């Protein structure tokens, strides 16, 4: 089977962490992009078609939950996985209620991260598929009227 | 006045007849005065048996009343002295008060007046003693509060350190993972000493895993004030915890027996944290028990609290370790086996849930950990958020 790379956007103010994780993901054949703040993340989402965002909850300036809200408002089909280095798992669960796919506690087990990444991509793909079917049905109905 | 009999009273006067008469009349009124005829006698008696009140004649041959007064106050500042002055000489009386006497009375002395003054002097002594008791009590309470606050701050500090460390740990983990990935690439197949690199990276990865377990344990300990409280069926919770440790116990043929006095025991508390406590204690018990041993869990429902005991017939805890095992990072296991934090975190959690943990054990005779919890938890608000704010400020200062 041909591997389709997942387009992942990493968002964390810890530059070293983002750099290493991006290297690792790219080495495995995914397409990883980096950003270091909530603002930057939203800018990248404007320009590129991203499948999944891996988002750190605690960031200076625009924090994770705020960024999550904006992502869901402007790019609702993008899946978000939350990362937290804190005992703030309550915030992570709150994030899931706001639409995040799942969360992981830092330092995250890489296999667990990959599994969640695959899961998020799958959910997004399935939603895209449903949208395409709906559009197709819409077209057929329209042509039927003619 | 019932207290009169309790007053340790000493009459000092060289005029024997006068002294004896006063003493007799005081005795008739329920007091029990001792008697002394001069300064030396008085001081000797007081040294042997301290007095509450001393009634002292100012004008005596040998040591003067004022001199005696000074000596008394020097060695026994808690003793109150009533001066009996000569006929209409207020000068002596005032001098006496300046030297520390409680008051003075001029001869001829009226019995009622004397008794009144003695009682007043005694009341003053009682008040002073009470003040000291209160001050002492307050100091002890303050010390306890400081210790508790320090522990709470320590907990928050530990959690703060933990979450700060998680970030660099994450970086190290990614870097190591990436290196391990690279080493598996075909282009690096013939890398000289590849096995050495692999070994080192594995060690690093294991080290990160250990550090991670510690930080996660510590973070689990400090929860935000909005912990989730609900009505808990303790019997159910215990069964859940047993389920979670059953395989580990089963592997070594250790039996877990649970029983309770009542049918259903319910309390209002945080199920997540209680489950963590149970699992900590059960895991410890399993590790301490020998193969084919037995662990009993027993619930007791008292009036306004509930307790459960986890009793094992394993190695037991030596006396010198009974307090130490609750200290952070104390472990009798090999380094790397366990975090040494289980009981520290457990006690911390129980403290926050307004409960406590007790240990009874003898070396070679197993151990019983008893957890006592209130049935209703009285909410505490504000404290933790304050500590978090202080910690955040400290971190900012460091940066």
HADDOCK unambig.tbl for C-alpha pairs under 7 A between the chains (distance, minus, plus):
assign (segid A and resid 16 and name CA) (segid B and resid 171 and name CA) 6.31 0.50 0.50
assign (segid A and resid 17 and name CA) (segid B and resid 170 and name CA) 6.72 0.50 0.50
assign (segid A and resid 17 and name CA) (segid B and resid 171 and name CA) 4.51 0.50 0.50
assign (segid A and resid 20 and name CA) (segid B and resid 171 and name CA) 6.90 0.50 0.50
assign (segid A and resid 20 and name CA) (segid B and resid 174 and name CA) 5.57 0.50 0.50
assign (segid A and resid 20 and name CA) (segid B and resid 175 and name CA) 5.50 0.50 0.50
assign (segid A and resid 21 and name CA) (segid B and resid 174 and name CA) 5.62 0.50 0.50
assign (segid A and resid 24 and name CA) (segid B and resid 178 and name CA) 5.02 0.50 0.50
assign (segid A and resid 85 and name CA) (segid B and resid 163 and name CA) 5.51 0.50 0.50
assign (segid A and resid 85 and name CA) (segid B and resid 166 and name CA) 5.43 0.50 0.50
assign (segid A and resid 85 and name CA) (segid B and resid 167 and name CA) 6.03 0.50 0.50
assign (segid A and resid 86 and name CA) (segid B and resid 163 and name CA) 4.91 0.50 0.50
assign (segid A and resid 87 and name CA) (segid B and resid 163 and name CA) 6.97 0.50 0.50
assign (segid A and resid 87 and name CA) (segid B and resid 219 and name CA) 5.03 0.50 0.50
assign (segid A and resid 87 and name CA) (segid B and resid 220 and name CA) 6.70 0.50 0.50
assign (segid A and resid 106 and name CA) (segid B and resid 166 and name CA) 5.86 0.50 0.50
assign (segid A and resid 106 and name CA) (segid B and resid 167 and name CA) 6.84 0.50 0.50
assign (segid A and resid 106 and name CA) (segid B and resid 170 and name CA) 5.93 0.50 0.50
assign (segid A and resid 107 and name CA) (segid B and resid 166 and name CA) 5.84 0.50 0.50
assign (segid A and resid 107 and name CA) (segid B and resid 167 and name CA) 6.89 0.50 0.50
assign (segid A and resid 107 and name CA) (segid B and resid 169 and name CA) 5.90 0.50 0.50
assign (segid A and resid 107 and name CA) (segid B and resid 170 and name CA) 4.06 0.50 0.50
assign (segid A and resid 107 and name CA) (segid B and resid 173 and name CA) 6.96 0.50 0.50
assign (segid A and resid 107 and name CA) (segid B and resid 212 and name CA) 6.85 0.50 0.50
assign (segid A and resid 108 and name CA) (segid B and resid 170 and name CA) 6.76 0.50 0.50
